[in-house]
Amino acid sequence: MTTATIRRRPPQKKKEVWMEIKDPAKIRRARLQKRWTQRDLAQLTRRSQAAIQLVESGKLKNISETFAMGIAFSLGIDWEDLFIDHEHVAAPIDQSASHSTSHVENQHAARLARPANARKRTA
């Protein structure tokens, strides 16, 4: 019987795109110019009113690409005028390092390896 070599794909690099908000007040001004409430903009972007409030107040510095594009499209403003694009390439996960067992798993395995009469009984 021959053993077949299993070929695995190399880990793919995952791109994460986050948008930094340039000027939160500009988003608020654009929304007010259209006479929209935060709730109106939230419904158009499929987010909560609280999320829009955090963006406009400047408490939320970075948002996802889809959220940023939704805001820009809804307001009719080019996204480059509102956001700065930050693209991060996440490092692939090293599969060989992920097979290490934790301390608790080692204790559990050692306990199971003992003979049944040597095991402590818990009630």
DSSP file (Angstrom, degrees, kcal/mol; ACC not computed):
  #  RESIDUE AA STRUCTURE BP1 BP2  ACC     N-H-->O    O-->H-N    N-H-->O    O-->H-N    TCO  KAPPA ALPHA  PHI   PSI    X-CA   Y-CA   Z-CA
    1    1 A M              0   0    0      0, 0.0     2,-0.3     0, 0.0     0, 0.0   0.000 360.0 360.0 360.0 131.5    0.0    0.0    0.0
    2    2 A T        -     0   0    0      1,-0.0     2,-0.5     0, 0.0     0, 0.0  -0.694 360.0-128.8 -97.1 148.5    1.4    3.4   -0.9
    3    3 A T        -     0   0    0     -2,-0.3     2,-0.3     2,-0.0    -1,-0.0  -0.830  20.3-139.7 -97.6 131.7    1.0    6.5    1.1
    4    4 A A        -     0   0    0     -2,-0.5     2,-0.5     1,-0.0     0, 0.0  -0.686  13.6-126.5 -90.2 140.1   -0.3    9.5   -0.7
    5    5 A T        -     0   0    0     -2,-0.3     2,-0.6     1,-0.0    -1,-0.0  -0.744  20.5-137.8 -86.5 126.8    1.1   12.9    0.0
    6    6 A I        -     0   0    0     -2,-0.5     2,-0.5     2,-0.0    -1,-0.0  -0.746  14.8-150.8 -87.3 122.3   -1.6   15.4    0.9
    7    7 A R        -     0   0    0     -2,-0.6     2,-0.4     0, 0.0    -2,-0.0  -0.799  12.0-165.4 -93.9 131.2   -0.9   18.7   -0.7
    8    8 A R        -     0   0    0     -2,-0.5    -2,-0.0     3,-0.0     0, 0.0  -0.882  23.8-111.0-115.0 148.1   -2.2   21.7    1.1
    9    9 A R        -     0   0    0     -2,-0.4     3,-0.1     1,-0.1    -1,-0.0  -0.456  40.3-104.0 -70.1 146.7   -2.6   25.2   -0.2
   10   10 A P        -     0   0    0      0, 0.0    -1,-0.1     0, 0.0     2,-0.0  -0.451  50.4 -88.3 -67.0 148.0   -0.2   27.8    1.2
   11   11 A P        -     0   0    0      0, 0.0     2,-0.3     0, 0.0    83,-0.0  -0.332  45.6-129.1 -59.7 134.1   -1.9   30.0    3.7
   12   12 A Q        -     0   0    0     -3,-0.1     2,-0.4    79,-0.1    -3,-0.0  -0.620  16.7-117.4 -86.7 143.7   -3.5   33.0    2.0
   13   13 A K        -     0   0    0     -2,-0.3     2,-0.5    79,-0.1    78,-0.1  -0.654  27.4-141.8 -80.0 132.9   -2.8   36.4    3.2
   14   14 A K  E     -A   90   0A   0     76,-0.8    76,-3.1    -2,-0.4     2,-0.5  -0.825   8.2-144.3-100.1 128.8   -6.0   38.1    4.5
   15   15 A K  E     -A   89   0A   0     -2,-0.5     2,-0.5    74,-0.2    74,-0.2  -0.791  11.9-168.5 -95.5 131.4   -6.4   41.8    3.7
   16   16 A E  E     -A   88   0A   0     72,-3.3    72,-3.2    -2,-0.5     2,-0.5  -0.980   5.1-163.0-117.4 125.9   -8.1   43.9    6.3
   17   17 A V  E     +A   87   0A   0     -2,-0.5    48,-1.1    70,-0.2     2,-0.4  -0.942  10.7 176.5-115.1 123.5   -9.2   47.4    5.2
   18   18 A W  E     -AB  86  64A   0     68,-3.0    68,-2.6    -2,-0.5     2,-0.5  -0.950  18.8-142.5-123.3 144.9  -10.0   50.1    7.7
   19   19 A M  E     -AB  85  63A   0     44,-3.2    44,-2.5    -2,-0.4     2,-0.4  -0.920   7.5-146.1-111.2 128.2  -10.9   53.7    7.0
   20   20 A E  E     -AB  84  62A   0     64,-3.0    64,-2.5    -2,-0.5     2,-0.5  -0.777  23.9-121.4 -90.2 135.0   -9.7   56.5    9.3
   21   21 A I  E     -A   83   0A   0     40,-2.4    62,-0.2    -2,-0.4    61,-0.1  -0.651  21.9-166.4 -80.3 121.9  -12.2   59.3    9.5
   22   22 A K  S    S+     0   0    0     60,-2.7    -1,-0.2    -2,-0.5    61,-0.1   0.976  77.0   1.7 -70.5 -57.3  -10.6   62.6    8.4
   23   23 A D    >>  -     0   0    0     59,-0.6     4,-1.1     1,-0.1     3,-0.9  -0.871  56.9-170.0-139.3 100.5  -13.1   65.1    9.7
   24   24 A P  H 3> S+     0   0    0      0, 0.0     4,-1.8     0, 0.0     3,-0.2   0.836  89.9  60.6 -59.8 -31.8  -16.1   63.8   11.7
   25   25 A A  H 3> S+     0   0    0      1,-0.2     4,-2.8     2,-0.2     5,-0.2   0.820  97.5  59.0 -66.4 -29.5  -17.7   67.3   11.5
   26   26 A K  H <> S+     0   0    0     -3,-0.9     4,-2.3     2,-0.2    -1,-0.2   0.881 104.6  49.8 -66.7 -37.2  -17.8   67.1    7.7
   27   27 A I  H  X S+     0   0    0     -4,-1.1     4,-2.2    -3,-0.2    -2,-0.2   0.927 112.3  48.0 -64.9 -44.3  -19.9   64.0    7.8
   28   28 A R  H  X S+     0   0    0     -4,-1.8     4,-2.7     2,-0.2    -2,-0.2   0.918 111.5  49.7 -62.8 -44.0  -22.3   65.7   10.3
   29   29 A R  H  X S+     0   0    0     -4,-2.8     4,-2.2     1,-0.2    -1,-0.2   0.906 111.1  49.4 -62.4 -41.8  -22.5   68.9    8.1
   30   30 A A  H  X S+     0   0    0     -4,-2.3     4,-1.2     2,-0.2    -1,-0.2   0.892 112.1  48.4 -65.3 -39.2  -23.2   66.8    5.0
   31   31 A R  H  <>S+     0   0    0     -4,-2.2     5,-2.1     1,-0.2     3,-0.3   0.928 113.0  47.0 -66.0 -45.0  -25.9   64.9    6.8
   32   32 A L  H ><5S+     0   0    0     -4,-2.7     3,-1.1     1,-0.2    -2,-0.2   0.839 105.5  60.0 -67.0 -32.4  -27.5   68.1    8.1
   33   33 A Q  H 3<5S+     0   0    0     -4,-2.2    -1,-0.2     1,-0.3    -2,-0.2   0.847 106.6  47.0 -63.2 -33.4  -27.3   69.7    4.7
   34   34 A K  T 3<5S-     0   0    0     -4,-1.2    -1,-0.3    -3,-0.3    -2,-0.2   0.481 115.7-121.7 -83.8  -2.2  -29.5   66.9    3.4
   35   35 A R  T < 5 +     0   0    0     -3,-1.1     2,-0.3    -4,-0.3    -3,-0.2   0.868  61.7 148.2  61.9  40.6  -31.8   67.4    6.4
   36   36 A W      < -     0   0    0     -5,-2.1    -1,-0.2     4,-0.0     2,-0.2  -0.763  43.3-133.1-102.1 149.6  -31.4   63.9    7.6
   37   37 A T     >  -     0   0    0     -2,-0.3     4,-2.0     1,-0.1     5,-0.2  -0.485  31.9-105.9 -86.8 168.8  -31.4   62.6   11.1
   38   38 A Q  H  > S+     0   0    0      1,-0.2     4,-2.4     2,-0.2     5,-0.1   0.863 124.1  56.4 -61.7 -33.9  -28.7   60.3   12.4
   39   39 A R  H  > S+     0   0    0      2,-0.2     4,-2.3     1,-0.2    -1,-0.2   0.891 103.5  52.9 -65.7 -38.9  -31.3   57.6   12.3
   40   40 A D  H  > S+     0   0    0      2,-0.2     4,-1.9     1,-0.2    -2,-0.2   0.943 112.3  44.3 -60.7 -48.0  -32.0   58.3    8.6
   41   41 A L  H  X S+     0   0    0     -4,-2.0     4,-1.9     1,-0.2    -2,-0.2   0.883 111.0  55.3 -64.8 -37.5  -28.3   57.9    7.8
   42   42 A A  H  X>S+     0   0    0     -4,-2.4     5,-2.5     1,-0.2     4,-0.7   0.908 107.3  49.1 -61.9 -42.0  -28.1   54.8   10.0
   43   43 A Q  H  <5S+     0   0    0     -4,-2.3     3,-0.4     1,-0.2    -1,-0.2   0.891 110.6  50.6 -65.7 -38.4  -30.9   53.1    8.1
   44   44 A L  H  <5S+     0   0    0     -4,-1.9    -1,-0.2     1,-0.2    -2,-0.2   0.842 117.1  39.5 -67.9 -32.5  -29.2   53.9    4.8
   45   45 A T  H  <5S-     0   0    0     -4,-1.9    -1,-0.2    -5,-0.1    -2,-0.2   0.437 109.6-121.8 -95.8  -0.6  -25.9   52.5    5.9
   46   46 A R  T  <5S+     0   0    0     -4,-0.7     2,-0.2    -3,-0.4    -3,-0.2   0.893  74.6 113.9  59.8  42.8  -27.5   49.5    7.8
   47   47 A R  S   <S-     0   0    0     -5,-2.5    -1,-0.2    -6,-0.2     2,-0.2  -0.747  70.9 -87.4-128.4 177.8  -25.9   50.5   11.1
   48   48 A S     >  -     0   0    0     -2,-0.2     4,-1.6     1,-0.1     3,-0.1  -0.492  29.0-119.2 -87.6 160.1  -27.3   51.8   14.3
   49   49 A Q  H  > S+     0   0    0      1,-0.2     4,-2.3     2,-0.2     5,-0.1   0.855 116.3  58.8 -63.2 -34.6  -28.0   55.4   15.2
   50   50 A A  H  > S+     0   0    0      1,-0.2     4,-2.2     2,-0.2    -1,-0.2   0.870 102.2  52.9 -63.2 -37.0  -25.4   55.0   18.0
   51   51 A A  H  > S+     0   0    0      2,-0.2     4,-2.0     1,-0.2    -1,-0.2   0.908 109.6  48.1 -65.0 -41.6  -22.7   54.1   15.5
   52   52 A I  H  X S+     0   0    0     -4,-1.6     4,-2.7     1,-0.2     5,-0.2   0.900 110.5  52.3 -64.4 -40.4  -23.5   57.2   13.5
   53   53 A Q  H  X S+     0   0    0     -4,-2.3     4,-2.0     1,-0.2     6,-0.3   0.898 108.9  49.9 -62.9 -40.9  -23.3   59.3   16.6
   54   54 A L  H  X>S+     0   0    0     -4,-2.2     6,-1.8     2,-0.2     5,-1.1   0.878 112.0  48.4 -65.4 -37.9  -19.9   57.8   17.5
   55   55 A V  H ><5S+     0   0    0     -4,-2.0     3,-0.8     1,-0.2    -2,-0.2   0.947 114.0  45.1 -65.7 -49.0  -18.6   58.6   14.0
   56   56 A E  H 3<5S+     0   0    0     -4,-2.7    -2,-0.2     1,-0.2    -1,-0.2   0.803 111.9  51.7 -68.8 -29.3  -19.8   62.2   14.1
   57   57 A S  H 3<5S-     0   0    0     -4,-2.0    -1,-0.2    -5,-0.2    -2,-0.2   0.618 110.6-120.2 -82.6 -11.4  -18.6   62.9   17.6
   58   58 A G  T <<5S+     0   0    0     -3,-0.8    -3,-0.2    -4,-0.7    -4,-0.1   0.514  82.3 117.8  86.0   4.9  -15.1   61.6   16.7
   59   59 A K      < +     0   0    0     -5,-1.1     2,-0.7    -6,-0.3    -4,-0.2   0.743  68.7  60.9 -75.6 -22.8  -15.2   58.9   19.3
   60   60 A L        +     0   0    0     -6,-1.8    -2,-0.2     1,-0.2    -1,-0.2  -0.918  64.3 175.8-106.1 109.5  -14.9   56.3   16.6
   61   61 A K        +     0   0    0     -2,-0.7   -40,-2.4     1,-0.2     2,-0.4   0.863  64.9  31.9 -84.3 -38.8  -11.6   56.9   14.8
   62   62 A N  E     +B   20   0A   0    -42,-0.2     2,-0.3    21,-0.0   -42,-0.2  -0.957  65.0 179.7-125.2 139.6  -11.5   53.9   12.4
   63   63 A I  E     -B   19   0A   0    -44,-2.5   -44,-3.2    -2,-0.4    -3,-0.0  -0.885  36.1 -85.6-132.8 166.1  -14.4   52.1   10.7
   64   64 A S  E  >  -B   18   0A   0     -2,-0.3     4,-2.5   -46,-0.2     5,-0.2  -0.237  37.4-114.1 -69.1 160.1  -14.7   49.2    8.3
   65   65 A E  H  > S+     0   0    0    -48,-1.1     4,-2.7     1,-0.2     5,-0.2   0.893 115.9  51.5 -61.9 -41.1  -14.5   49.8    4.6
   66   66 A T  H  > S+     0   0    0      2,-0.2     4,-2.0     1,-0.2    -1,-0.2   0.891 110.8  48.0 -66.8 -38.3  -18.1   48.8    4.0
   67   67 A F  H  > S+     0   0    0      2,-0.2     4,-2.2     1,-0.2    -2,-0.2   0.928 113.5  47.8 -65.6 -45.0  -19.4   51.2    6.7
   68   68 A A  H  X S+     0   0    0     -4,-2.5     4,-2.6     1,-0.2    -2,-0.2   0.916 112.6  47.9 -62.9 -44.2  -17.2   54.0    5.3
   69   69 A M  H  X S+     0   0    0     -4,-2.7     4,-2.7     1,-0.2     5,-0.3   0.870 109.9  53.8 -65.9 -35.6  -18.4   53.4    1.7
   70   70 A G  H  X S+     0   0    0     -4,-2.0     4,-2.3    -5,-0.2    -1,-0.2   0.908 110.8  45.9 -64.2 -42.0  -22.0   53.3    2.9
   71   71 A I  H  X S+     0   0    0     -4,-2.2     4,-2.3     2,-0.2    -2,-0.2   0.954 115.3  46.1 -64.2 -50.1  -21.6   56.7    4.5
   72   72 A A  H  X>S+     0   0    0     -4,-2.6     5,-2.2     1,-0.2     4,-1.0   0.916 115.3  46.0 -61.1 -45.1  -19.9   58.2    1.5
   73   73 A F  H  <5S+     0   0    0     -4,-2.7     3,-0.4     1,-0.2    -1,-0.2   0.919 112.7  50.3 -64.7 -44.0  -22.3   56.8   -1.0
   74   74 A S  H  <5S+     0   0    0     -4,-2.3    -1,-0.2    -5,-0.3    -2,-0.2   0.887 114.7  43.2 -62.8 -38.7  -25.4   57.8    1.1
   75   75 A L  H  <5S-     0   0    0     -4,-2.3    -1,-0.2    -5,-0.2    -2,-0.2   0.592 108.8-123.9 -83.7 -10.4  -24.1   61.3    1.4
   76   76 A G  T  <5 +     0   0    0     -4,-1.0     2,-0.4    -3,-0.4    -3,-0.2   0.825  67.3 130.3  72.7  31.2  -23.1   61.6   -2.2
   77   77 A I      < -     0   0    0     -5,-2.2    -1,-0.3    -6,-0.2    -2,-0.1  -0.920  67.4-103.5-118.7 143.4  -19.5   62.5   -1.3
   78   78 A D    >>  -     0   0    0     -2,-0.4     3,-1.6     1,-0.1     4,-0.6  -0.434  29.5-130.8 -62.9 134.7  -16.3   60.9   -2.7
   79   79 A W  H >> S+     0   0    0      1,-0.3     4,-2.6     2,-0.2     3,-1.0   0.794 103.6  64.9 -63.3 -28.5  -14.9   58.6    0.0
   80   80 A E  H 34 S+     0   0    0      1,-0.3    -1,-0.3     2,-0.2    -2,-0.1   0.754  97.2  57.4 -66.3 -22.3  -11.4   60.1   -0.3
   81   81 A D  H <4 S+     0   0    0     -3,-1.6    -1,-0.3     1,-0.1    -2,-0.2   0.723 118.4  30.4 -77.1 -21.0  -12.8   63.4    1.0
   82   82 A L  H << S+     0   0    0     -3,-1.0   -60,-2.7    -4,-0.6   -59,-0.6   0.719 120.0  36.1-107.5 -28.0  -14.1   61.7    4.2
   83   83 A F  E  <  -A   21   0A   0     -4,-2.6     2,-0.5   -62,-0.2   -62,-0.2  -0.882  58.6-136.8-134.7 157.4  -11.7   58.9    4.9
   84   84 A I  E     -A   20   0A   0    -64,-2.5   -64,-3.0    -2,-0.3     2,-0.4  -0.970  32.6-127.1-111.5 128.2   -8.1   57.7    4.8
   85   85 A D  E     -A   19   0A   0     -2,-0.5     2,-0.5   -66,-0.2   -66,-0.2  -0.610  25.5-176.7 -80.7 126.9   -7.6   54.2    3.5
   86   86 A H  E     -A   18   0A   0    -68,-2.6   -68,-3.0    -2,-0.4     2,-0.5  -0.964   4.2-171.3-124.4 112.7   -5.5   51.9    5.7
   87   87 A E  E     -A   17   0A   0     -2,-0.5     2,-0.4   -70,-0.2   -70,-0.2  -0.911   1.8-172.1-108.7 125.2   -4.9   48.4    4.3
   88   88 A H  E     -A   16   0A   0    -72,-3.2   -72,-3.3    -2,-0.5     2,-0.7  -0.941  15.6-147.3-116.3 135.4   -3.3   45.8    6.5
   89   89 A V  E     -A   15   0A   0     -2,-0.4   -74,-0.2   -74,-0.2     2,-0.2  -0.905  21.1-140.1-101.5 114.2   -2.2   42.4    5.4
   90   90 A A  E     -A   14   0A   0    -76,-3.1   -76,-0.8    -2,-0.7     3,-0.1  -0.506  21.8-112.4 -73.4 138.8   -2.7   39.9    8.2
   91   91 A A        -     0   0    0     -2,-0.2    -1,-0.1   -78,-0.1   -79,-0.1  -0.449  37.0-104.9 -69.6 141.8    0.1   37.4    8.5
   92   92 A P        -     0   0    0      0, 0.0     2,-0.3     0, 0.0    -1,-0.1  -0.343  38.7-103.3 -66.6 151.2   -0.9   33.8    7.7
   93   93 A I        -     0   0    0      1,-0.1     2,-0.8    -3,-0.1     3,-0.1  -0.596  28.5-125.2 -77.5 131.0   -1.4   31.5   10.7
   94   94 A D     >  -     0   0    0     -2,-0.3     4,-1.0     1,-0.2     3,-0.5  -0.683  20.0-162.0 -77.9 110.5    1.5   29.1   11.2
   95   95 A Q  T  4 S+     0   0    0     -2,-0.8     4,-0.3     1,-0.2     3,-0.2   0.815  85.2  58.5 -67.1 -30.8   -0.3   25.7   11.2
   96   96 A S  T >4 S+     0   0    0      1,-0.2     3,-0.7     2,-0.2    -1,-0.2   0.845 106.3  48.7 -69.7 -31.3    2.7   23.9   12.9
   97   97 A A  G >4 S+     0   0    0     -3,-0.5     3,-1.1     1,-0.2    -1,-0.2   0.722  99.8  66.6 -78.9 -21.2    2.5   26.3   15.9
   98   98 A S  G 3< S+     0   0    0     -4,-1.0    -1,-0.2     1,-0.2    -2,-0.2   0.574  86.5  70.8 -78.3  -7.1   -1.2   25.9   16.4
   99   99 A H  G <   +     0   0    0     -3,-0.7    -1,-0.2    -4,-0.3    -2,-0.1   0.430  69.3 115.9 -89.9   2.2   -0.9   22.2   17.3
  100  100 A S    <   -     0   0    0     -3,-1.1     2,-0.3     1,-0.1    -3,-0.0  -0.452  62.3-131.7 -71.2 143.7    0.6   22.9   20.7
  101  101 A T        -     0   0    0     -2,-0.1     2,-0.1     1,-0.1    -1,-0.1  -0.662  16.9-117.0 -97.9 153.4   -1.5   21.8   23.6
  102  102 A S     >  -     0   0    0     -2,-0.3     4,-2.0     1,-0.1     5,-0.1  -0.312  27.8-105.7 -81.9 168.7   -2.3   23.9   26.6
  103  103 A H  H  > S+     0   0    0      1,-0.2     4,-2.2     2,-0.2     5,-0.2   0.886 121.3  51.8 -60.8 -41.4   -1.3   23.1   30.2
  104  104 A V  H  > S+     0   0    0      1,-0.2     4,-2.4     2,-0.2    -1,-0.2   0.900 108.5  50.5 -65.0 -41.2   -4.8   22.1   31.1
  105  105 A E  H  > S+     0   0    0      1,-0.2     4,-2.3     2,-0.2    -1,-0.2   0.890 109.5  51.4 -64.9 -38.1   -5.0   19.7   28.1
  106  106 A N  H  X S+     0   0    0     -4,-2.0     4,-2.2     2,-0.2    -2,-0.2   0.911 110.5  48.6 -64.5 -42.0   -1.6   18.1   29.2
  107  107 A Q  H  X S+     0   0    0     -4,-2.2     4,-2.3     2,-0.2    -2,-0.2   0.914 111.6  49.8 -62.8 -42.6   -3.0   17.6   32.8
  108  108 A H  H  X S+     0   0    0     -4,-2.4     4,-2.1     1,-0.2    -2,-0.2   0.908 111.2  48.5 -63.1 -42.6   -6.1   16.1   31.4
  109  109 A A  H  X S+     0   0    0     -4,-2.3     4,-1.4     1,-0.2    -1,-0.2   0.889 111.5  49.8 -65.9 -39.4   -4.2   13.7   29.2
  110  110 A A  H  X S+     0   0    0     -4,-2.2     4,-0.9     1,-0.2    -1,-0.2   0.890 109.7  51.5 -66.6 -38.7   -1.9   12.7   32.1
  111  111 A R  H >< S+     0   0    0     -4,-2.3     3,-0.6     1,-0.2    -2,-0.2   0.898 110.6  47.9 -65.0 -40.5   -4.9   12.0   34.3
  112  112 A L  H 3< S+     0   0    0     -4,-2.1    -1,-0.2     1,-0.2    -2,-0.2   0.776 105.0  60.3 -71.4 -25.0   -6.5    9.8   31.7
  113  113 A A  H 3< S+     0   0    0     -4,-1.4    -1,-0.2    -5,-0.2    -2,-0.2   0.720  86.9  93.0 -76.2 -20.8   -3.3    7.9   31.2
  114  114 A R  S << S-     0   0    0     -4,-0.9     5,-0.1    -3,-0.6    -3,-0.0  -0.347  92.3 -92.3 -68.9 152.7   -3.2    6.7   34.8
  115  115 A P    >>  -     0   0    0      0, 0.0     3,-1.1     0, 0.0     4,-0.7  -0.289  35.9-113.4 -61.9 153.6   -4.7    3.4   35.7
  116  116 A A  G >4 S+     0   0    0      1,-0.3     3,-0.6     2,-0.2    -2,-0.1   0.829 115.3  53.3 -61.4 -35.2   -8.3    3.5   36.8
  117  117 A N  G 34 S+     0   0    0      1,-0.2    -1,-0.3     3,-0.0    -3,-0.0   0.693 106.2  54.4 -76.4 -16.3   -7.6    2.4   40.4
  118  118 A A  G <4 S+     0   0    0     -3,-1.1    -1,-0.2     2,-0.1    -2,-0.2   0.566  86.6 103.7 -90.6 -10.6   -5.0    5.2   40.8
  119  119 A R  S << S-     0   0    0     -4,-0.7     2,-0.2    -3,-0.6    -7,-0.0  -0.440  76.5-116.8 -74.1 145.1   -7.4    8.0   39.8
  120  120 A K        -     0   0    0     -2,-0.1     2,-0.5     1,-0.0    -1,-0.1  -0.575  25.8-132.8 -77.3 142.6   -8.9   10.2   42.4
  121  121 A R        -     0   0    0     -2,-0.2     2,-0.4     2,-0.0    -1,-0.0  -0.849  18.3-162.8 -99.5 131.7  -12.6   10.0   42.7
  122  122 A T              0   0    0     -2,-0.5     0, 0.0     1,-0.1     0, 0.0  -0.922 360.0 360.0-113.3 139.8  -14.6   13.2   42.9
  123  123 A A              0   0    0     -2,-0.4    -1,-0.1     0, 0.0    -2,-0.0   0.436 360.0 360.0-101.3 360.0  -18.1   13.3   44.2
